[in-house]
Amino acid sequence: MADVDPGWSGGDPGAVIGWTLVRAHHQVARLFTETLAAAGLTPAQFGVLVQLASEPALSQAEIARRVLVTPQSIGELLTSVQRLGLVDRTPARPGRATTVTLTVAGRAALDRATPLVRDLNTPQALGLTPQEGATLNTLLHKVLRATTDP
């Protein structure tokens, strides 16, 4: 039996930025999931409602881009929020995209979730100072711009 070198030849795994982002993503996603469950929403559903509150009557494709889901999975996601009565979908006319709009119930669900998300979104909730939170947010947006397809 051959001896296996202990350790990893790549050095300190904690110094691998991508791996640290993956680990942080899992932790923060878990917190968001738990927090939004109290409002009866998933993070993806919350993302849809936020986007529609910001810009009414978006196409399904635009919502998919904004909430970072595949075009193949946006239909299922929108069906789930439509079944809950949180959005309406206007069927497409020939040559037009189906549009999605926020309902009164969708606005109410978003209003219930907003204070919960605000509490989670404080730098202190993530173990950061306000300045560190602002810096992290700026850097994460830079990473998103650099890694998002045009």
C-alpha positions in Angstrom: 0.0 0.0 0.0 1.4 3.4 -1.0 1.9 6.1 1.5 -0.4 9.1 1.0 1.0 12.5 1.7 -1.0 14.2 4.5 -2.5 17.5 3.8 -3.5 19.2 0.6 -0.9 20.4 -1.9 -3.0 23.5 -2.6 -2.0 25.0 0.8 -4.4 26.4 3.4 -8.0 25.7 2.2 -9.1 28.7 4.2 -7.1 30.9 1.8 -9.1 29.7 -1.2 -11.4 32.6 -1.8 -13.9 30.6 -3.9 -14.2 27.9 -1.2 -14.7 30.6 1.5 -17.5 32.1 -0.6 -19.1 28.7 -0.9 -19.0 28.1 2.8 -20.3 31.6 3.6 -23.0 31.2 1.0 -24.2 28.0 2.7 -24.3 29.6 6.1 -26.0 32.8 5.0 -28.5 30.9 2.8 -29.4 28.7 5.8 -30.0 31.8 7.9 -32.1 33.4 5.1 -34.1 30.2 4.6 -34.9 29.9 8.3 -35.7 33.6 8.6 -38.0 33.7 5.6 -39.8 30.5 6.6 -41.3 32.6 9.5 -43.0 34.7 6.8 -44.0 31.6 4.8 -41.5 32.2 1.9 -38.4 30.6 0.5 -35.5 32.8 -0.5 -36.3 32.3 -4.2 -39.9 33.3 -3.7 -38.8 36.4 -1.7 -36.5 37.3 -4.5 -39.4 37.2 -7.0 -41.5 39.4 -4.8 -38.7 41.9 -4.3 -38.0 42.1 -8.0 -41.7 42.6 -8.9 -42.1 45.3 -6.1 -39.1 47.1 -7.6 -40.2 46.9 -11.2 -43.8 45.7 -11.9 -44.7 43.6 -14.8 -41.5 41.8 -15.6 -41.1 38.9 -18.0 -40.4 35.5 -16.7 -37.0 35.5 -18.4 -36.1 38.8 -16.7 -37.2 37.5 -13.3 -35.0 34.4 -13.8 -32.0 36.6 -14.6 -32.6 38.8 -11.6 -33.1 36.0 -9.0 -30.4 33.8 -10.5 -32.4 30.8 -11.5 -32.3 29.0 -14.8 -34.9 29.7 -17.4 -35.9 26.0 -17.0 -36.7 26.4 -13.3 -38.4 29.8 -13.4 -41.7 28.3 -14.5 -41.9 26.1 -11.5 -40.9 28.9 -9.1 -43.5 31.2 -10.6 -46.2 28.5 -10.4 -45.5 28.1 -6.7 -45.9 31.8 -5.9 -48.9 32.0 -8.2 -50.6 29.1 -6.4 -50.0 31.0 -3.1 -51.8 34.0 -4.8 -48.7 36.2 -4.6 -48.3 36.9 -8.3 -50.4 37.0 -11.4 -49.1 35.9 -14.8 -50.6 37.5 -17.9 -50.4 35.0 -20.8 -48.3 36.1 -23.7 -49.8 37.3 -26.9 -48.0 36.1 -30.0 -44.6 37.7 -30.2 -44.8 38.9 -26.6 -43.4 37.6 -23.3 -45.6 36.5 -20.4 -45.6 39.2 -17.8 -45.7 38.7 -14.1 -47.1 41.1 -11.6 -47.3 41.3 -7.8 -50.7 40.8 -6.2 -52.1 42.5 -3.0 -51.3 39.2 -1.2 -47.8 39.3 -2.6 -47.2 42.8 -1.4 -48.5 41.7 2.1 -46.2 38.7 2.1 -43.3 40.9 1.2 -44.3 43.4 3.9 -44.3 40.6 6.5 -40.9 39.4 5.3 -39.2 42.8 5.1 -38.6 43.4 8.8 -37.2 39.9 9.2 -34.8 40.4 6.3 -33.8 43.8 7.6 -32.9 42.3 11.0 -30.8 39.6 9.3 -29.2 42.1 6.9 -27.4 44.1 9.7 -23.7 43.9 9.6 -23.8 42.8 13.3 -26.0 39.8 12.4 -23.1 38.6 10.3 -20.4 39.4 12.8 -19.2 42.6 11.0 -18.9 46.3 11.8 -21.0 48.7 9.6 -17.8 49.6 7.7 -16.9 45.9 7.2 -20.4 45.2 6.0 -20.3 48.0 3.4 -16.9 46.9 2.2 -18.0 43.3 2.0 -21.1 44.3 0.0 -19.1 46.3 -2.4 -16.6 43.5 -2.9 -19.4 40.9 -3.4 -21.0 43.1 -6.0 -17.7 43.3 -7.8 -17.4 39.5 -7.8 -20.9 39.3 -9.2 -20.1 41.7 -12.0 -16.9 39.8 -12.8 -18.6 36.4 -12.8 -22.0 37.1 -14.4 -22.5 36.4 -18.0 -23.3 39.5 -20.0 
